[in-house]
């Protein structure tokens, strides 16, 4: 008799109904079943993740974990909705009642989801890797971390760029190291009209070769770029193997060019305007 009373009490508790509105209600039994199924789903997903990551190369493990973390929450949502629907919960009524709220949340999270989708694309097509040197919106940095929502890069002055991943879809991205670590850099300079251009060429090559960061092969190349308004314009092109320090190398080459030009009495002109005032 006591056992029957206890069983009835348990059934009464399990069948207790939380009534939120005329069409929205849920029982304790439904809540417990949902919890059990969600726990089992979590254990299953954890097992799948461990099984897959065990067989992946070390470089691909962080990428898989990032994508899997997003997919996991999506699976939780699907399992939750299916379970509640099968347990008799009227999801249509819940969704109808919260339609305005969902629209507002959707608009607020629009950029967030753009970042997530962009992050998945980056990880799948591997357009950007950790260690790559990228330029976006005029900012240059070395990628140190790629997450689903953001990419982190460190600039040459040790500042951290936190780049929302949707920027890759809306802005032009330059990956300086996608084709390798070697990059071609250039420095432009103008000399006065009447200067010996062959001498300028030799001095520019000397300035580039004197820098230890400039590679011997391929050899530096000098281009006679143009006849400017007040100068003969040249460009020295050279190769370095660390594009992250390109601005430093180019600065050093400019210092050397200025030094060599002074030693050889070569003038770097600047635009001038003569104004005549008629009385």
C-alpha positions, 0 to 999 in steps of 0.5 A: 500500500505504501509503495502504491502511494509512493508510486502515485506520488512520483507519477503526480510529480512527473505529471505536474504541469507548468502552464505558461499560457493556454497553449504553452505548457510542459510537464516535469517528465518532459523536462527530465526526458529532455535533460537525459537526451541532451546529456546522452547527446553531449556524451555522443558528440564528445566521443565523436570529437575524440575519435575524429581528432585522434586521427587528424594531423596536429595542424588540423585539430584546432580547425576541427575543434572550432568548427565542431564547437559551432556544429555541436550547439546547432545539433543541441538545438535540433535535438531539443526541438525534436524531443520537445515536439515528440513529447507533445510540447506545442512548439508552434505556439511557443515560436508564434508567441516569441516571433517578435523577440526572435526577429529582434534577436536575429537582427541583433545577431546578424553580424555575429552569424556573419562572423561565424559563417565566415570563420567556418569558410576560412577554416575549410578553404584554408585561405588564411593560416596561423603564421600568415602575414595579412593586410586588411583595411590598411593594417598588416599583422601576423596571424596568431589565432583563428577562431570562429568569430574573430582572427587575431594578428600581431602587428610589427609594433606588437599591437594585437589586431582583432579582426571580425571574420566577416571582414574577409567577405566585405574587404579586400584581403592581401595574404603576403605569404600565401605563395611563400615567405619570399616577397618582392619589395620596392623603393622609389626615388627621383633624381634631378634632370641631367643626372647620369642615369647609369650611375643612379642605377649602380648606386641603387643596386649597391644600396639594396645589396648592402642590406643583409635582409635583401637576398642575392637571388633574384638580383635587385632590379632597377626600373626607370619608372617615368619622366616626372614633372621635376625629376627622373623617377626610378624604382629599385625592386628587391627580394626579402624572406621576411615580409613582416619586416618589409617596412624596416628593410625599405627604410634602411635601403632609403637611408643607404640611398640617401647616403650614397647620393650625397657622396656622389653629388646626386640631387633628389629634387622636390617640386617647385613653383615660381609665382610671378606677380604682375603690378 
